[in-house]
Amino acid sequence: MTGSVPALARSADRLEVLDTSVLCLVRAAVPQLAPEHHTSMDQVWAEAVQANPDLFDGPAVVCTATEHDGDCLVLSWAPVTYRYFALRRVSGAPRVSSMFVTVAQSTDVGGVFVGRMSASTATPGRWQLPGGNVEPPVDGSLLDDGELRRQACRELAEEVGVHAAPEDLRLWAVTRGENGNIGVHYEAPPLPERVVREQFQALVQAETVNGHTPELDRITVVDGSAAELEGPHADYLEALLHRRVGGPDDAGRTDE
């Protein structure tokens, strides 16, 4: 393997698109923390939960390194919980890079659905593709491309109400952005816009009736540029939209 890039120590001032058609995932050790960093992490997390009781310290994955082995992009990962991301607010703590999946649900006449995060989430008002942080398998099974696809489909169903089959997703791109975060982006088969909107409204109604707040408070179709959106958007969104329509990326590309 060549070109190892430790995600916990890398500067990521500019979004990068990591070109690959094959993913390989390797489990690594959980990053070790100094006692003072661990204590500060717990304090920051407690303050965050006090400010937003909807936060949940559930299972998550951090990316500890990326490298190419021939045609395969190798992502090293370690299981943690969400409180590890509080380290980003701890001075001198090691960089923590999340790993997340998204799904671009396109329409049958062009354009891609994006959603706006609701007020109860960690990033209220931000536009992004349906998706979420990768979780370690709960039954001890492998975390591989197939599992990433399953988690991506679950996020699409939970956030938009659209049910796609993992085998029907196509690997679209892998990005490295803020904090070295690794995004694995898939495309789902196109659907009529009307069908997606109806399924989203049915999901919102069901969540509301059950006393839950939907993760997305709005969806819309974007065809070309994130500049069409009012408000902040995920760091990867503009580059991937440009990539989809064949325009120049505003991001750097690397084959490591």
Residue pairs with C-beta under 8 A, 6 or more apart in sequence:
1 67
1 68
1 69
1 74
2 67
2 68
2 69
2 256
3 67
3 68
3 256
4 65
4 66
4 67
5 65
5 66
5 67
5 256
6 64
6 65
7 62
7 63
7 64
7 65
7 66
7 95
7 97
7 176
7 180
7 182
8 31
8 62
8 64
8 94
8 95
8 96
8 97
8 180
9 94
9 95
10 95
10 97
10 176
10 180
12 176
12 177
12 178
12 179
12 180
12 181
14 251
14 252
15 175
15 176
15 177
15 235
15 236
15 239
15 250
15 251
15 252
16 175
16 176
16 177
16 251
16 252
16 253
16 254
17 173
17 174
17 175
17 239
17 243
17 249
17 251
17 252
17 253
17 254
18 66
18 73
18 173
18 174
18 175
18 176
18 253
18 254
18 255
18 256
19 174
19 253
19 254
19 255
20 68
20 71
20 72
20 73
20 171
20 174
20 255
21 71
21 171
22 71
22 72
22 73
22 145
23 72
23 73
23 75
23 144
23 145
23 148
23 171
23 174
23 184
24 69
24 72
24 73
24 74
24 75
24 144
25 74
25 75
25 76
25 77
25 142
25 143
25 144
25 145
25 148
26 74
26 75
26 76
26 77
27 76
27 77
27 78
27 79
27 143
28 64
28 65
28 76
28 77
28 78
29 64
29 78
30 78
30 79
30 80
31 62
31 64
31 78
31 80
31 84
31 94
31 96
33 41
33 87
33 93
33 94
37 87
37 90
37 92
37 93
37 94
40 90
40 93
41 83
41 84
41 86
41 87
41 90
41 93
42 83
42 86
44 86
44 87
44 89
44 90
45 57
45 82
45 83
45 86
48 55
48 86
49 55
49 57
52 120
52 122
54 120
54 121
54 213
55 82
55 122
56 82
57 81
57 82
57 83
58 81
58 82
58 135
59 79
59 80
59 81
59 135
59 136
59 138
60 79
60 80
60 81
60 82
60 84
60 85
60 98
60 133
60 134
60 135
60 136
61 77
61 78
61 79
61 80
61 98
61 99
61 133
61 134
61 135
61 136
61 143
62 77
62 78
62 80
62 84
62 96
62 97
62 98
62 99
63 75
63 76
63 77
63 97
63 98
63 99
63 180
63 181
63 182
64 76
64 77
64 78
64 97
65 74
65 75
65 76
66 73
66 74
66 75
66 76
66 176
66 182
66 256
67 73
67 74
67 76
67 256
68 74
68 255
68 256
73 174
73 256
75 99
75 182
75 184
77 99
77 134
77 136
77 143
79 136
80 96
82 133
84 96
85 96
85 98
87 93
87 94
87 96
88 95
88 96
88 179
95 179
95 180
96 179
97 179
97 180
97 181
97 182
98 133
98 134
98 179
98 181
98 182
99 133
99 134
99 181
99 182
99 183
99 184
100 131
100 132
100 133
100 134
100 181
100 182
100 183
100 184
101 131
101 132
101 134
101 148
101 151
101 152
101 155
101 183
101 184
101 185
101 186
102 128
102 129
102 130
102 131
102 152
102 155
102 183
102 184
102 185
102 186
102 236
103 129
103 130
103 131
103 152
103 153
103 155
103 156
103 164
103 169
103 185
103 186
103 187
103 188
104 112
104 113
104 129
104 172
104 185
104 186
104 187
104 188
104 240
104 244
105 112
105 113
105 130
105 156
105 160
105 162
105 164
105 188
105 190
105 191
105 196
106 112
106 113
106 187
106 188
106 190
106 191
107 113
107 190
107 191
107 192
107 193
107 196
107 221
108 190
108 191
108 192
108 193
109 193
110 223
111 193
111 221
111 222
111 223
112 129
112 221
112 222
112 223
112 241
112 244
113 129
113 130
113 160
113 196
113 219
113 220
113 221
113 222
114 127
114 128
114 129
114 219
114 220
114 221
114 222
114 226
114 229
114 233
114 237
115 127
115 128
115 129
115 130
115 159
115 160
115 215
115 216
115 218
115 219
116 125
116 126
116 127
116 216
116 217
116 218
116 219
116 220
116 231
117 123
117 124
117 125
117 126
117 127
117 128
117 215
117 216
117 217
118 124
118 213
118 214
118 215
118 216
118 217
119 125
119 213
119 217
120 213
120 215
121 215
125 231
125 232
126 231
126 232
126 233
126 234
127 226
127 229
127 231
127 232
127 233
127 234
127 237
128 233
128 234
128 237
129 185
129 234
129 237
129 240
130 155
130 156
130 159
130 160
130 216
131 152
131 155
131 156
131 159
131 183
131 185
132 151
132 155
132 159
134 143
134 148
134 151
134 184
135 151
136 143
137 143
137 147
141 147
145 171
146 166
148 184
149 166
149 167
149 169
149 186
150 166
152 166
152 169
152 184
152 186
153 163
153 164
153 165
153 166
153 169
156 162
156 163
156 164
156 188
157 163
157 164
158 215
159 203
159 214
159 215
159 216
160 196
160 199
160 200
160 203
160 216
160 219
161 199
161 200
161 202
161 203
162 188
162 191
162 196
162 199
162 200
164 188
164 189
168 188
168 189
169 186
169 187
169 188
170 186
170 187
171 184
171 185
171 186
172 185
172 186
172 187
172 240
172 244
173 183
173 185
173 240
173 243
174 182
174 183
174 184
174 185
175 182
175 183
175 185
175 236
175 239
175 240
175 251
176 182
176 183
177 183
177 235
177 236
178 235
183 236
185 236
185 240
193 221
196 219
197 219
200 216
200 219
203 214
204 214
207 213
207 214
208 214
220 229
222 228
222 229
222 241
223 245
224 241
224 245
224 247
225 238
225 241
225 242
226 233
226 237
226 238
226 241
227 238
236 251
238 250
239 249
239 250
239 251
242 248
242 249
242 250
243 249
